Amino acid sequence: MPKVCRFGKYIIFFWSDDGTEPIHVHACEGKPHKDATKIWLLPFPHLAHNKSKIPDTDLNRIMQWLAANQDLVKKKWEAHFA
Protein backbone atom coordinates (compact mmCIF):
# COMPACT_ATOMS: atom_id res chain seq x y z
CA MET A 1 0.00 0.00 0.00
CA PRO A 2 2.11 2.91 -1.25
CA LYS A 3 1.15 6.20 0.40
CA VAL A 4 0.93 9.19 -1.93
CA CYS A 5 0.51 11.69 0.90
CA ARG A 6 -1.31 12.57 4.06
CA PHE A 7 -3.90 15.30 3.54
CA GLY A 8 -5.11 16.53 6.91
CA LYS A 9 -6.75 13.55 8.60
CA TYR A 10 -6.89 11.62 5.31
CA ILE A 11 -4.39 9.29 3.73
CA ILE A 12 -4.16 9.16 -0.06
CA PHE A 13 -2.74 5.90 -1.36
CA PHE A 14 -2.58 3.19 -4.04
CA TRP A 15 -3.39 -0.47 -3.55
CA SER A 16 -0.44 -2.48 -4.83
CA ASP A 17 -2.66 -4.75 -6.94
CA ASP A 18 -4.36 -1.85 -8.78
CA GLY A 19 -1.65 -1.43 -11.44
CA THR A 20 -3.76 -2.95 -14.22
CA GLU A 21 -6.39 -0.20 -13.87
CA PRO A 22 -6.07 3.41 -15.08
CA ILE A 23 -4.30 5.80 -12.71
CA HIS A 24 -6.32 6.42 -9.55
CA VAL A 25 -5.94 6.89 -5.82
CA HIS A 26 -7.88 5.87 -2.75
CA ALA A 27 -8.54 8.20 0.17
CA CYS A 28 -9.85 7.57 3.66
CA GLU A 29 -9.55 8.75 7.22
CA GLY A 30 -7.06 6.91 9.39
CA LYS A 31 -5.71 3.59 8.10
CA PRO A 32 -6.30 2.35 4.54
CA HIS A 33 -9.31 0.03 4.23
CA LYS A 34 -11.17 -1.76 1.45
CA ASP A 35 -14.02 0.77 1.36
CA ALA A 36 -11.77 3.77 0.81
CA THR A 37 -13.02 6.44 -1.57
CA LYS A 38 -11.71 5.96 -5.14
CA ILE A 39 -10.71 8.86 -7.37
CA TRP A 40 -9.69 8.49 -11.03
CA LEU A 41 -6.86 10.84 -11.94
CA LEU A 42 -7.14 11.14 -15.73
CA PRO A 43 -8.06 13.10 -17.72
CA PHE A 44 -8.78 15.12 -14.54
CA PRO A 45 -9.52 14.01 -10.97
CA HIS A 46 -13.07 12.65 -10.76
CA LEU A 47 -14.89 10.48 -8.28
CA ALA A 48 -15.33 6.75 -8.91
CA HIS A 49 -17.09 6.27 -5.56
CA ASN A 50 -17.16 7.70 -2.06
CA LYS A 51 -17.60 4.52 -0.01
CA SER A 52 -15.68 6.00 2.92
CA LYS A 53 -18.18 8.89 2.99
CA ILE A 54 -15.72 11.76 2.99
CA PRO A 55 -17.70 14.99 3.49
CA ASP A 56 -18.12 17.08 0.34
CA THR A 57 -15.99 19.99 1.57
CA ASP A 58 -13.08 17.68 2.42
CA LEU A 59 -13.52 15.72 -0.80
CA ASN A 60 -13.45 18.93 -2.84
CA ARG A 61 -10.18 19.95 -1.17
CA ILE A 62 -8.66 16.54 -1.89
CA MET A 63 -9.78 16.77 -5.53
CA GLN A 64 -8.29 20.26 -5.85
CA TRP A 65 -5.00 19.02 -4.38
CA LEU A 66 -4.99 16.08 -6.81
CA ALA A 67 -5.65 18.42 -9.75
CA ALA A 68 -2.78 20.70 -8.71
CA ASN A 69 -0.43 17.75 -8.11
CA GLN A 70 -1.50 15.42 -10.90
CA ASP A 71 2.03 15.11 -12.31
CA LEU A 72 3.46 14.17 -8.90
CA VAL A 73 0.81 11.50 -8.35
CA LYS A 74 1.32 10.15 -11.89
CA LYS A 75 5.08 9.88 -11.30
CA LYS A 76 4.53 8.02 -8.01
CA TRP A 77 2.12 5.64 -9.78
CA GLU A 78 4.59 4.99 -12.59
CA ALA A 79 7.48 4.48 -10.14
CA HIS A 80 5.48 1.96 -8.13
CA PHE A 81 3.87 0.02 -10.96
CA ALA A 82 6.73 0.11 -13.49
N, CA, C and O atoms as CSV, one atom per row, in Angstrom:
chain,resi,resn,atom,element,x,y,z
A,1,MET,N,N,0.852,-1.169,0.000
A,1,MET,CA,C,0.000,0.000,0.000
A,1,MET,C,C,0.901,1.235,0.000
A,1,MET,O,O,1.234,1.763,1.061
A,2,PRO,N,N,1.294,1.696,-1.188
A,2,PRO,CA,C,2.111,2.914,-1.249
A,2,PRO,C,C,1.293,4.161,-0.916
A,2,PRO,O,O,0.229,4.395,-1.489
A,3,LYS,N,N,1.805,4.944,0.010
A,3,LYS,CA,C,1.153,6.199,0.399
A,3,LYS,C,C,1.593,7.298,-0.557
A,3,LYS,O,O,2.786,7.477,-0.799
A,4,VAL,N,N,0.631,8.029,-1.098
A,4,VAL,CA,C,0.928,9.192,-1.930
A,4,VAL,C,C,1.210,10.374,-1.025
A,4,VAL,O,O,2.211,11.071,-1.190
A,5,CYS,N,N,0.313,10.597,-0.056
A,5,CYS,CA,C,0.508,11.695,0.901
A,5,CYS,C,C,-0.520,11.581,2.017
A,5,CYS,O,O,-1.460,10.788,1.952
A,6,ARG,N,N,-0.314,12.384,3.023
A,6,ARG,CA,C,-1.313,12.573,4.061
A,6,ARG,C,C,-1.895,13.956,3.806
A,6,ARG,O,O,-1.158,14.923,3.617
A,7,PHE,N,N,-3.205,14.044,3.801
A,7,PHE,CA,C,-3.899,15.296,3.538
A,7,PHE,C,C,-4.829,15.547,4.714
A,7,PHE,O,O,-5.953,15.046,4.750
A,8,GLY,N,N,-4.345,16.334,5.684
A,8,GLY,CA,C,-5.112,16.535,6.910
A,8,GLY,C,C,-5.282,15.200,7.608
A,8,GLY,O,O,-4.294,14.514,7.870
A,9,LYS,N,N,-6.508,14.817,7.915
A,9,LYS,CA,C,-6.754,13.547,8.595
A,9,LYS,C,C,-6.909,12.376,7.625
A,9,LYS,O,O,-7.195,11.252,8.038
A,10,TYR,N,N,-6.719,12.645,6.339
A,10,TYR,CA,C,-6.895,11.616,5.312
A,10,TYR,C,C,-5.552,11.120,4.787
A,10,TYR,O,O,-4.568,11.858,4.729
A,11,ILE,N,N,-5.547,9.849,4.408
A,11,ILE,CA,C,-4.393,9.285,3.726
A,11,ILE,C,C,-4.812,9.037,2.272
A,11,ILE,O,O,-5.902,8.533,2.000
A,12,ILE,N,N,-3.932,9.398,1.360
A,12,ILE,CA,C,-4.159,9.165,-0.062
A,12,ILE,C,C,-3.136,8.118,-0.480
A,12,ILE,O,O,-1.940,8.278,-0.240
A,13,PHE,N,N,-3.614,7.039,-1.111
A,13,PHE,CA,C,-2.735,5.900,-1.361
A,13,PHE,C,C,-3.162,5.113,-2.592
A,13,PHE,O,O,-4.234,5.333,-3.154
A,14,PHE,N,N,-2.284,4.180,-2.999
A,14,PHE,CA,C,-2.581,3.194,-4.036
A,14,PHE,C,C,-2.702,1.838,-3.354
A,14,PHE,O,O,-2.091,1.619,-2.308
A,15,TRP,N,N,-3.469,0.938,-3.923
A,15,TRP,CA,C,-3.391,-0.475,-3.555
A,15,TRP,C,C,-2.382,-1.095,-4.506
A,15,TRP,O,O,-2.418,-0.816,-5.704
A,16,SER,N,N,-1.504,-1.913,-4.012
A,16,SER,CA,C,-0.436,-2.479,-4.831
A,16,SER,C,C,-0.935,-3.375,-5.956
A,16,SER,O,O,-0.202,-3.601,-6.918
A,17,ASP,N,N,-2.145,-3.888,-5.869
A,17,ASP,CA,C,-2.655,-4.748,-6.939
A,17,ASP,C,C,-3.542,-4.002,-7.936
A,17,ASP,O,O,-4.229,-4.629,-8.743
A,18,ASP,N,N,-3.529,-2.655,-7.884
A,18,ASP,CA,C,-4.365,-1.847,-8.781
A,18,ASP,C,C,-3.654,-1.428,-10.074
A,18,ASP,O,O,-4.218,-0.662,-10.855
A,19,GLY,N,N,-2.444,-1.907,-10.313
A,19,GLY,CA,C,-1.646,-1.433,-11.439
A,19,GLY,C,C,-2.200,-1.743,-12.811
A,19,GLY,O,O,-1.743,-1.162,-13.796
A,20,THR,N,N,-3.180,-2.648,-12.914
A,20,THR,CA,C,-3.760,-2.954,-14.222
A,20,THR,C,C,-4.887,-1.994,-14.585
A,20,THR,O,O,-5.353,-1.992,-15.725
A,21,GLU,N,N,-5.329,-1.182,-13.633
A,21,GLU,CA,C,-6.388,-0.199,-13.874
A,21,GLU,C,C,-5.770,1.146,-14.260
A,21,GLU,O,O,-4.579,1.361,-14.040
A,22,PRO,N,N,-6.571,2.055,-14.836
A,22,PRO,CA,C,-6.069,3.414,-15.084
A,22,PRO,C,C,-5.637,4.079,-13.772
A,22,PRO,O,O,-6.023,3.643,-12.688
A,23,ILE,N,N,-4.843,5.125,-13.886
A,23,ILE,CA,C,-4.296,5.798,-12.709
A,23,ILE,C,C,-5.427,6.327,-11.819
A,23,ILE,O,O,-6.329,7.031,-12.272
A,24,HIS,N,N,-5.340,5.961,-10.541
A,24,HIS,CA,C,-6.321,6.415,-9.555
A,24,HIS,C,C,-5.704,6.322,-8.171
A,24,HIS,O,O,-4.667,5.689,-7.972
A,25,VAL,N,N,-6.359,6.959,-7.230
A,25,VAL,CA,C,-5.941,6.886,-5.824
A,25,VAL,C,C,-7.150,6.512,-4.979
A,25,VAL,O,O,-8.297,6.582,-5.421
A,26,HIS,N,N,-6.851,6.116,-3.756
A,26,HIS,CA,C,-7.876,5.874,-2.754
A,26,HIS,C,C,-7.622,6.867,-1.625
A,26,HIS,O,O,-6.483,7.265,-1.381
A,27,ALA,N,N,-8.679,7.257,-0.948
A,27,ALA,CA,C,-8.545,8.198,0.172
A,27,ALA,C,C,-9.489,7.767,1.287
A,27,ALA,O,O,-10.622,7.353,1.041
A,28,CYS,N,N,-9.000,7.874,2.510
A,28,CYS,CA,C,-9.847,7.567,3.660
A,28,CYS,C,C,-9.228,8.195,4.902
A,28,CYS,O,O,-8.071,8.617,4.903
A,29,GLU,N,N,-10.020,8.242,5.940
A,29,GLU,CA,C,-9.552,8.754,7.223
A,29,GLU,C,C,-8.873,7.618,7.973
A,29,GLU,O,O,-9.360,6.487,7.980
A,30,GLY,N,N,-7.749,7.924,8.603
A,30,GLY,CA,C,-7.055,6.905,9.394
A,30,GLY,C,C,-6.281,5.929,8.524
A,30,GLY,O,O,-5.560,6.331,7.611
A,31,LYS,N,N,-6.437,4.642,8.816
A,31,LYS,CA,C,-5.713,3.594,8.099
A,31,LYS,C,C,-6.429,3.215,6.807
A,31,LYS,O,O,-7.656,3.279,6.738
A,32,PRO,N,N,-5.670,2.819,5.778
A,32,PRO,CA,C,-6.301,2.350,4.540
A,32,PRO,C,C,-7.237,1.165,4.817
A,32,PRO,O,O,-6.942,0.300,5.642
A,33,HIS,N,N,-8.363,1.149,4.112
A,33,HIS,CA,C,-9.308,0.032,4.228
A,33,HIS,C,C,-9.996,-0.189,2.891
A,33,HIS,O,O,-9.961,0.676,2.016
A,34,LYS,N,N,-10.620,-1.348,2.736
A,34,LYS,CA,C,-11.166,-1.759,1.445
A,34,LYS,C,C,-12.286,-0.854,0.934
A,34,LYS,O,O,-12.540,-0.829,-0.270
A,35,ASP,N,N,-12.947,-0.128,1.793
A,35,ASP,CA,C,-14.021,0.766,1.364
A,35,ASP,C,C,-13.569,2.219,1.228
A,35,ASP,O,O,-14.377,3.141,1.343
A,36,ALA,N,N,-12.288,2.415,0.986
A,36,ALA,CA,C,-11.775,3.775,0.809
A,36,ALA,C,C,-12.352,4.395,-0.466
A,36,ALA,O,O,-12.605,3.706,-1.455
A,37,THR,N,N,-12.547,5.683,-0.415
A,37,THR,CA,C,-13.021,6.437,-1.575
A,37,THR,C,C,-12.031,6.270,-2.728
A,37,THR,O,O,-10.819,6.255,-2.514
A,38,LYS,N,N,-12.550,6.146,-3.945
A,38,LYS,CA,C,-11.705,5.956,-5.136
A,38,LYS,C,C,-11.861,7.152,-6.062
A,38,LYS,O,O,-12.973,7.581,-6.369
A,39,ILE,N,N,-10.717,7.686,-6.503
A,39,ILE,CA,C,-10.710,8.863,-7.373
A,39,ILE,C,C,-9.841,8.574,-8.588
A,39,ILE,O,O,-8.646,8.306,-8.457
A,40,TRP,N,N,-10.449,8.630,-9.778
A,40,TRP,CA,C,-9.693,8.494,-11.029
A,40,TRP,C,C,-8.904,9.772,-11.240
A,40,TRP,O,O,-9.382,10.857,-10.908
A,41,LEU,N,N,-7.711,9.661,-11.783
A,41,LEU,CA,C,-6.862,10.844,-11.940
A,41,LEU,C,C,-6.952,11.459,-13.333
A,41,LEU,O,O,-6.815,12.673,-13.478
A,42,LEU,N,N,-7.177,10.649,-14.349
A,42,LEU,CA,C,-7.141,11.143,-15.726
A,42,LEU,C,C,-8.510,11.049,-16.389
A,42,LEU,O,O,-9.248,10.103,-16.112
A,43,PRO,N,N,-8.871,11.979,-17.240
A,43,PRO,CA,C,-8.063,13.105,-17.717
A,43,PRO,C,C,-7.964,14.235,-16.689
A,43,PRO,O,O,-7.135,15.136,-16.822
A,44,PHE,N,N,-8.818,14.177,-15.665
A,44,PHE,CA,C,-8.781,15.118,-14.541
A,44,PHE,C,C,-9.332,14.348,-13.345
A,44,PHE,O,O,-10.065,13.378,-13.539
A,45,PRO,N,N,-9.010,14.742,-12.126
A,45,PRO,CA,C,-9.524,14.008,-10.974
A,45,PRO,C,C,-11.055,14.001,-10.940
A,45,PRO,O,O,-11.700,15.049,-10.984
A,46,HIS,N,N,-11.617,12.792,-10.863
A,46,HIS,CA,C,-13.067,12.655,-10.755
A,46,HIS,C,C,-13.395,11.406,-9.928
A,46,HIS,O,O,-12.647,10.428,-9.913
A,47,LEU,N,N,-14.501,11.475,-9.264
A,47,LEU,CA,C,-14.885,10.480,-8.281
A,47,LEU,C,C,-15.369,9.190,-8.942
A,47,LEU,O,O,-16.234,9.222,-9.818
A,48,ALA,N,N,-14.807,8.057,-8.519
A,48,ALA,CA,C,-15.332,6.746,-8.905
A,48,ALA,C,C,-16.409,6.344,-7.911
A,48,ALA,O,O,-17.493,5.910,-8.302
A,49,HIS,N,N,-16.109,6.490,-6.619
A,49,HIS,CA,C,-17.094,6.270,-5.560
A,49,HIS,C,C,-16.589,6.886,-4.259
A,49,HIS,O,O,-15.394,7.132,-4.091
A,50,ASN,N,N,-17.505,7.125,-3.361
A,50,ASN,CA,C,-17.164,7.701,-2.058
A,50,ASN,C,C,-17.642,6.761,-0.949
A,50,ASN,O,O,-18.419,7.154,-0.079
A,51,LYS,N,N,-17.169,5.522,-0.993
A,51,LYS,CA,C,-17.598,4.519,-0.010
A,51,LYS,C,C,-17.176,4.869,1.408
A,51,LYS,O,O,-17.826,4.448,2.365
A,52,SER,N,N,-16.092,5.636,1.561
A,52,SER,CA,C,-15.681,6.005,2.918
A,52,SER,C,C,-16.392,7.268,3.417
A,52,SER,O,O,-16.122,7.763,4.511
A,53,LYS,N,N,-17.295,7.767,2.596
A,53,LYS,CA,C,-18.180,8.886,2.994
A,53,LYS,C,C,-17.428,10.118,3.472
A,53,LYS,O,O,-17.738,10.686,4.520
A,54,ILE,N,N,-16.435,10.522,2.690
A,54,ILE,CA,C,-15.716,11.765,2.988
A,54,ILE,C,C,-16.679,12.925,2.750
A,54,ILE,O,O,-17.308,12.983,1.693
A,55,PRO,N,N,-16.809,13.842,3.694
A,55,PRO,CA,C,-17.704,14.992,3.494
A,55,PRO,C,C,-17.321,15.786,2.243
A,55,PRO,O,O,-16.148,15.869,1.878
A,56,ASP,N,N,-18.327,16.365,1.600
A,56,ASP,CA,C,-18.119,17.080,0.336
A,56,ASP,C,C,-17.028,18.138,0.408
A,56,ASP,O,O,-16.209,18.242,-0.506
A,57,THR,N,N,-17.004,18.929,1.487
A,57,THR,CA,C,-15.991,19.988,1.573
A,57,THR,C,C,-14.581,19.397,1.603
A,57,THR,O,O,-13.681,19.905,0.935
A,58,ASP,N,N,-14.388,18.330,2.372
A,58,ASP,CA,C,-13.075,17.685,2.424
A,58,ASP,C,C,-12.749,17.023,1.087
A,58,ASP,O,O,-11.617,17.104,0.611
A,59,LEU,N,N,-13.735,16.374,0.487
A,59,LEU,CA,C,-13.521,15.715,-0.801
A,59,LEU,C,C,-13.150,16.733,-1.878
A,59,LEU,O,O,-12.282,16.466,-2.709
A,60,ASN,N,N,-13.790,17.879,-1.869
A,60,ASN,CA,C,-13.453,18.933,-2.841
A,60,ASN,C,C,-12.016,19.412,-2.655
A,60,ASN,O,O,-11.320,19.668,-3.637
A,61,ARG,N,N,-11.568,19.536,-1.420
A,61,ARG,CA,C,-10.178,19.947,-1.167
A,61,ARG,C,C,-9.206,18.886,-1.654
A,61,ARG,O,O,-8.178,19.210,-2.249
A,62,ILE,N,N,-9.521,17.633,-1.410
A,62,ILE,CA,C,-8.663,16.542,-1.891
A,62,ILE,C,C,-8.595,16.562,-3.412
A,62,ILE,O,O,-7.516,16.424,-3.988
A,63,MET,N,N,-9.742,16.732,-4.063
A,63,MET,CA,C,-9.782,16.768,-5.533
A,63,MET,C,C,-8.978,17.960,-6.073
A,63,MET,O,O,-8.282,17.830,-7.079
A,64,GLN,N,N,-9.070,19.099,-5.419
A,64,GLN,CA,C,-8.291,20.264,-5.846
A,64,GLN,C,C,-6.799,19.989,-5.696
A,64,GLN,O,O,-6.011,20.352,-6.568
A,65,TRP,N,N,-6.406,19.347,-4.587
A,65,TRP,CA,C,-5.000,19.020,-4.385
A,65,TRP,C,C,-4.532,18.053,-5.470
A,65,TRP,O,O,-3.447,18.217,-6.029
A,66,LEU,N,N,-5.350,17.049,-5.762
A,66,LEU,CA,C,-4.985,16.085,-6.814
A,66,LEU,C,C,-4.854,16.770,-8.174
A,66,LEU,O,O,-3.946,16.449,-8.940
A,67,ALA,N,N,-5.739,17.696,-8.476
A,67,ALA,CA,C,-5.655,18.424,-9.753
A,67,ALA,C,C,-4.362,19.234,-9.826
A,67,ALA,O,O,-3.710,19.271,-10.869
A,68,ALA,N,N,-3.994,19.873,-8.734
A,68,ALA,CA,C,-2.782,20.701,-8.711
A,68,ALA,C,C,-1.511,19.859,-8.695
A,68,ALA,O,O,-0.449,20.341,-9.088
A,69,ASN,N,N,-1.605,18.608,-8.246
A,69,ASN,CA,C,-0.425,17.745,-8.107
A,69,ASN,C,C,-0.528,16.482,-8.952
A,69,ASN,O,O,0.054,15.449,-8.619
A,70,GLN,N,N,-1.261,16.574,-10.031
A,70,GLN,CA,C,-1.500,15.425,-10.897
A,70,GLN,C,C,-0.198,14.807,-11.413
A,70,GLN,O,O,-0.072,13.584,-11.451
A,71,ASP,N,N,0.759,15.630,-11.807
A,71,ASP,CA,C,2.033,15.108,-12.313
A,71,ASP,C,C,2.788,14.337,-11.235
A,71,ASP,O,O,3.359,13.282,-11.514
A,72,LEU,N,N,2.796,14.849,-10.013
A,72,LEU,CA,C,3.459,14.174,-8.902
A,72,LEU,C,C,2.830,12.806,-8.645
A,72,LEU,O,O,3.541,11.815,-8.481
A,73,VAL,N,N,1.514,12.755,-8.610
A,73,VAL,CA,C,0.813,11.499,-8.351
A,73,VAL,C,C,1.083,10.516,-9.492
A,73,VAL,O,O,1.317,9.332,-9.250
A,74,LYS,N,N,1.049,11.001,-10.718
A,74,LYS,CA,C,1.317,10.149,-11.887
A,74,LYS,C,C,2.733,9.563,-11.808
A,74,LYS,O,O,2.925,8.381,-12.093
A,75,LYS,N,N,3.709,10.365,-11.430
A,75,LYS,CA,C,5.080,9.882,-11.300
A,75,LYS,C,C,5.198,8.824,-10.217
A,75,LYS,O,O,5.906,7.833,-10.394
A,76,LYS,N,N,4.507,9.023,-9.089
A,76,LYS,CA,C,4.529,8.023,-8.012
A,76,LYS,C,C,3.882,6.725,-8.481
A,76,LYS,O,O,4.370,5.640,-8.162
A,77,TRP,N,N,2.793,6.824,-9.234
A,77,TRP,CA,C,2.120,5.640,-9.777
A,77,TRP,C,C,3.083,4.892,-10.698
A,77,TRP,O,O,3.277,3.684,-10.561
A,78,GLU,N,N,3.678,5.623,-11.631
A,78,GLU,CA,C,4.593,4.987,-12.590
A,78,GLU,C,C,5.801,4.366,-11.897
A,78,GLU,O,O,6.249,3.290,-12.293
A,79,ALA,N,N,6.331,5.018,-10.878
A,79,ALA,CA,C,7.483,4.483,-10.145
A,79,ALA,C,C,7.091,3.194,-9.424
A,79,ALA,O,O,7.878,2.250,-9.368
A,80,HIS,N,N,5.889,3.153,-8.880
A,80,HIS,CA,C,5.478,1.965,-8.126
A,80,HIS,C,C,5.111,0.798,-9.038
A,80,HIS,O,O,5.469,-0.346,-8.760
A,81,PHE,N,N,4.399,1.086,-10.124
A,81,PHE,CA,C,3.868,0.015,-10.964
A,81,PHE,C,C,4.738,-0.327,-12.178
A,81,PHE,O,O,4.395,-1.213,-12.961
A,82,ALA,N,N,5.849,0.368,-12.330
A,82,ALA,CA,C,6.732,0.109,-13.488
A,82,ALA,C,C,7.397,-1.251,-13.391
A,82,ALA,O,O,8.167,-1.627,-14.275
